[in-house]
Amino acid sequence: MAAESGWWLPTAAEHYPHYKREEAKALAERLGVGAEPFEGEVRRLSTGERQRLAIVRGLVLDSPVLLLDEPTGALDPESVAKVEALLLERMKAGTTLVVVSHDPTQPGRLSARHRVMRNRRLEPEA
């Protein structure tokens, strides 16, 4: 999932497979995005709504691994907590997360292992 996801159809709901829309809508509600933004036009969504709906778009795919680039970068602390709680649930269910974050505290909240990149190189594990 890119830090800034693409939206190529007029409404957010159209970006989810028909058979996954109810699941997507329920996840969006859990992340604080109501039915109106979910069903509404993408151009009217806030940056945070788009970011949370992009996370939902990745989650409904039920992939065994999620690659997330700055998944909470544009979110307020309450929304960050909701997203992280949902990601932790997925991890407990067996999903592997690979997260890129500029928030130095986020890796500790989401994982048992994390690596730091400096000067375009991964530092050895501590």
SULTA-V687905 format. One line per field, one symbol per residue. ss: DSSP state (A for helix, B for strand, O for the rest). phi: phi as a letter, one per 20 degrees, with the letter a starting at -180 (. if undefined). burial: I if it has 9 or more other C-alpha atoms within 8 Angstrom, else O. A space follows every 10 residues. Layout:
ss=???
phi=???
burial=???
//
This chain:
ss=OOOOOOOOOO BOAAAOOAAA AAAAAAAAAA OOOOAAAAAO BAAAOOAAAA AAAAAAAAAO OOOOBBBBBO OOOOOOAAAA AAAAAAAAAA AAOOOBBBBB OOOOOAAAAA OOOOOOBBOO BBOOOO
phi=.ffcfecddf dfgfedggfd ffffffffff endfffffee fgfeffgfff fffffggfff flffcddcdl fcgddfgffg ffffffffgf ffeofedcdd beefefgffd becbcddclm cffffe
burial=IOIOIOOOOI IIIOIIOOOI IOOIIOIIIO IOIOOOIIII IIOOIOOIII IIIIIIIIOI OOOOOIOIII IIOOIOOOII OIIIOOIIOI IOOOIOIOIO IOOOOOIIOI OOOOOOOOOO OOOOOO
//
